[in-house]
Amino acid sequence: MDRLMDSCRFCGGYLEESTSMVKTHWRDRTITIDNVNCWICNTCGEVYVSPDMAKKIKALERPLDREEFLIKPYLYKKI
């Protein structure tokens, strides 16, 4: 995974490559995605994802992708 930045923009802490749970929201629903490749600040815990990953996560907010995800989340284990 290509590093986008070297330090956290909030606290200046070091970013470590990892995986994390990411939440996105649509109306009154929260969509939770496990094991998303990301960078996590070792000081404050802020999570950063790549622009490509952000687009994939944002796609789940589109009606067709979102409804399929909510019905068959196992299809999206490897985003």
SETI-795423 format. One line per 10 residues: number of its first residue (from 1); for each residue x, y, z of N, C-alpha, C. Coordinates in nm, 4 decimals. Example, Ala and Ser with C-alpha at 12.3 -4.5 7.8 and 13.67 -1.06 7.14 Angstrom:
2
1) 1.3190,-0.5690,0.7800,1.2300,-0.4500,0.7800,1.3200,-0.3300,0.7800; 1.2850,-0.2250,0.7080,1.3670,-0.1060,0.7140,1.2900,0.0030,0.7870
END
This chain:
79
1) 0.0849,-0.1168,0.0000,0.0000,0.0000,0.0000,0.0898,0.1235,0.0000; 0.0653,0.2130,-0.0918,0.1465,0.3343,-0.1003,0.1113,0.4298,0.0131; 0.2137,0.4838,0.0754,0.1941,0.5775,0.1861,0.1582,0.7147,0.1295; 0.0500,0.7705,0.1786,0.0049,0.9016,0.1328,0.0741,1.0156,0.2061; 0.1051,0.9922,0.3342,0.1680,1.0943,0.4172,0.2489,1.0236,0.5247; 0.3407,1.0944,0.5853,0.4280,1.0340,0.6857,0.3768,1.0491,0.8285; 0.2985,1.1532,0.8515,0.2532,1.1772,0.9880,0.1068,1.2180,0.9906; 0.0464,1.2015,1.1065,-0.0948,1.2339,1.1262,-0.1151,1.3849,1.1120; -0.2176,1.4228,1.0394,-0.2429,1.5655,1.0200,-0.3034,1.6307,1.1437; -0.3501,1.5502,1.2399,-0.4094,1.6060,1.3608,-0.3090,1.6224,1.4741
11) -0.2262,1.5181,1.4964,-0.1366,1.5238,1.6122,0.0114,1.5109,1.5756; 0.0420,1.4785,1.4496,0.1800,1.4643,1.4077,0.2400,1.3277,1.4367; 0.1584,1.2336,1.4898,0.2065,1.0996,1.5211,0.2441,1.0203,1.3964; 0.3148,0.9081,1.4169,0.3607,0.8222,1.3084,0.2457,0.7336,1.2607; 0.2332,0.7165,1.1279,0.1286,0.6323,1.0706,0.1829,0.4928,1.0445; 0.1121,0.3922,1.0963,0.1508,0.2530,1.0783,0.0505,0.1836,0.9874; 0.1001,0.1047,0.8917,0.0131,0.0299,0.8014,-0.0581,-0.0793,0.8807; -0.1884,-0.0939,0.8573,-0.2669,-0.1889,0.9345,-0.3980,-0.2182,0.8621; -0.4893,-0.2847,0.9309,-0.6271,-0.2991,0.8847,-0.7160,-0.2521,0.9981; -0.8347,-0.2065,0.9624,-0.9248,-0.1537,1.0640,-1.0686,-0.1695,1.0191
21) -1.1591,-0.1535,1.1140,-1.3005,-0.1484,1.0836,-1.3319,-0.0034,1.0433; -1.4068,0.0128,0.9357,-1.4438,0.1458,0.8883,-1.5955,0.1534,0.8823; -1.6494,0.2654,0.9262,-1.7941,0.2863,0.9221,-1.8272,0.3969,0.8236; -1.9348,0.3767,0.7496,-1.9882,0.4805,0.6634,-2.1373,0.4889,0.6934; -2.1969,0.6014,0.6654,-2.3368,0.6224,0.7028,-2.4214,0.6551,0.5805; -2.5440,0.6079,0.5846,-2.6428,0.6429,0.4839,-2.7751,0.6568,0.5550; -2.8316,0.7753,0.5501,-2.9538,0.8092,0.6229,-2.9419,0.7655,0.7683; -3.0281,0.6724,0.8115,-3.0240,0.6302,0.9516,-2.9461,0.5005,0.9718; -2.8781,0.4533,0.8689,-2.8047,0.3270,0.8770,-2.6543,0.3513,0.8859; -2.5891,0.2636,0.9590,-2.4431,0.2627,0.9642,-2.3963,0.1349,0.8972
31) -2.3075,0.1488,0.8003,-2.2505,0.0339,0.7305,-2.1099,0.0154,0.7850; -2.0822,-0.1030,0.8403,-1.9525,-0.1336,0.8987,-1.8788,-0.2321,0.8097; -1.7535,-0.2024,0.7785,-1.6709,-0.2878,0.6933,-1.5462,-0.3254,0.7721; -1.5225,-0.4545,0.7872,-1.4065,-0.5035,0.8619,-1.2856,-0.5216,0.7714; -1.1690,-0.5205,0.8293,-1.0419,-0.5519,0.7621,-1.0111,-0.4645,0.6405; -1.0311,-0.3353,0.6544,-0.9990,-0.2403,0.5477,-0.8514,-0.2015,0.5608; -0.7759,-0.2121,0.4526,-0.6354,-0.1701,0.4533,-0.6294,-0.0201,0.4777; -0.5430,0.0201,0.5696,-0.5374,0.1614,0.6067,-0.4057,0.1913,0.6765; -0.3913,0.3159,0.7209,-0.2830,0.3592,0.8075,-0.3480,0.4123,0.9335; -0.2910,0.3797,1.0483,-0.3457,0.4245,1.1760,-0.2375,0.5012,1.2514
41) -0.2745,0.6172,1.3034,-0.1816,0.6980,1.3825,-0.1531,0.6264,1.5139; -0.0247,0.6099,1.5450,0.0113,0.5392,1.6681,-0.0047,0.6263,1.7931; -0.0398,0.7537,1.7751,-0.0595,0.8424,1.8890,-0.2076,0.8639,1.9193; -0.2858,0.9082,1.8194,-0.4263,0.9414,1.8452,-0.5252,0.8396,1.7887; -0.4776,0.7471,1.7039,-0.5655,0.6436,1.6503,-0.6447,0.6828,1.5268; -0.6197,0.8019,1.4736,-0.6889,0.8453,1.3511,-0.6589,0.7449,1.2396; -0.7629,0.7104,1.1603,-0.7503,0.6127,1.0527,-0.7504,0.6846,0.9183; -0.6578,0.6463,0.8313,-0.6471,0.7022,0.6965,-0.6578,0.5895,0.5951; -0.7373,0.6101,0.4897,-0.7464,0.5132,0.3802,-0.6990,0.5804,0.2521; -0.6583,0.4996,0.1549,-0.6128,0.5532,0.0270,-0.7318,0.6113,-0.0497
51) -0.7059,0.6998,-0.1453,-0.8150,0.7544,-0.2261,-0.8944,0.6444,-0.2975; -0.8258,0.5403,-0.3448,-0.8940,0.4301,-0.4123,-0.9873,0.3575,-0.3155; -0.9403,0.3313,-0.1952,-1.0236,0.2642,-0.0948,-1.1407,0.3530,-0.0549; -1.1185,0.4828,-0.0442,-1.2267,0.5757,-0.0100,-1.3363,0.5718,-0.1160; -1.2971,0.5607,-0.2438,-1.3965,0.5507,-0.3514,-1.4777,0.4229,-0.3392; -1.4115,0.3119,-0.3048,-1.4816,0.1843,-0.2887,-1.5799,0.1902,-0.1720; -1.5377,0.2517,-0.0636,-1.6252,0.2645,0.0521,-1.7420,0.3566,0.0193; -1.7130,0.4671,-0.0471,-1.8172,0.5630,-0.0851,-1.9193,0.4992,-0.1792; -1.8736,0.4041,-0.2630,-1.9635,0.3357,-0.3569,-2.0736,0.2609,-0.2828; -2.0468,0.2184,-0.1602,-2.1484,0.1475,-0.0830,-2.2640,0.2381,-0.0442
61) -2.2462,0.3679,-0.0603,-2.3548,0.4612,-0.0320,-2.4493,0.4756,-0.1511; -2.4087,0.4230,-0.2676,-2.4990,0.4258,-0.3828,-2.6088,0.3220,-0.3610; -2.7298,0.3505,-0.4021,-2.8414,0.2605,-0.3727,-2.8200,0.1135,-0.4108; -2.7771,0.0823,-0.5322,-2.7643,-0.0579,-0.5719,-2.6559,-0.1292,-0.4936; -2.5381,-0.0677,-0.4806,-2.4296,-0.1297,-0.4055,-2.4661,-0.1438,-0.2581; -2.5284,-0.0427,-0.2038,-2.5641,-0.0440,-0.0626,-2.6644,-0.1550,-0.0332; -2.7691,-0.1657,-0.1129,-2.8707,-0.2677,-0.0877,-2.8129,-0.4080,-0.1031; -2.7268,-0.4275,-0.2032,-2.6639,-0.5586,-0.2196,-2.5752,-0.5893,-0.0990; -2.5015,-0.4905,-0.0528,-2.4141,-0.5102,0.0636,-2.4961,-0.5474,0.1866; -2.6072,-0.4790,0.2082,-2.6882,-0.5061,0.3263,-2.7534,-0.6441,0.3201
71) -2.7822,-0.6924,0.1999,-2.8419,-0.8252,0.1835,-2.7356,-0.9344,0.1853; -2.6208,-0.9102,0.1196,-2.5153,-1.0110,0.1048,-2.3781,-0.9540,0.1448; -2.3578,-0.9204,0.2715,-2.2304,-0.8599,0.3118,-2.1099,-0.9509,0.2884; -2.1304,-1.0802,0.2857,-2.0195,-1.1744,0.2646,-1.9551,-1.1575,0.1281; -2.0248,-1.0985,0.0340,-1.9675,-1.0732,-0.0987,-1.8645,-0.9617,-0.0958; -1.8643,-0.8800,0.0101,-1.7774,-0.7622,0.0188,-1.6668,-0.7791,0.1210; -1.6341,-0.9015,0.1594,-1.5302,-0.9211,0.2609,-1.3949,-0.8673,0.2175; -1.3651,-0.8702,0.0895,-1.2342,-0.8260,0.0400,-1.2522,-0.6998,-0.0435; -1.2751,-0.5879,0.0214,-1.2885,-0.4619,-0.0526,-1.1509,-0.4126,-0.0890
END
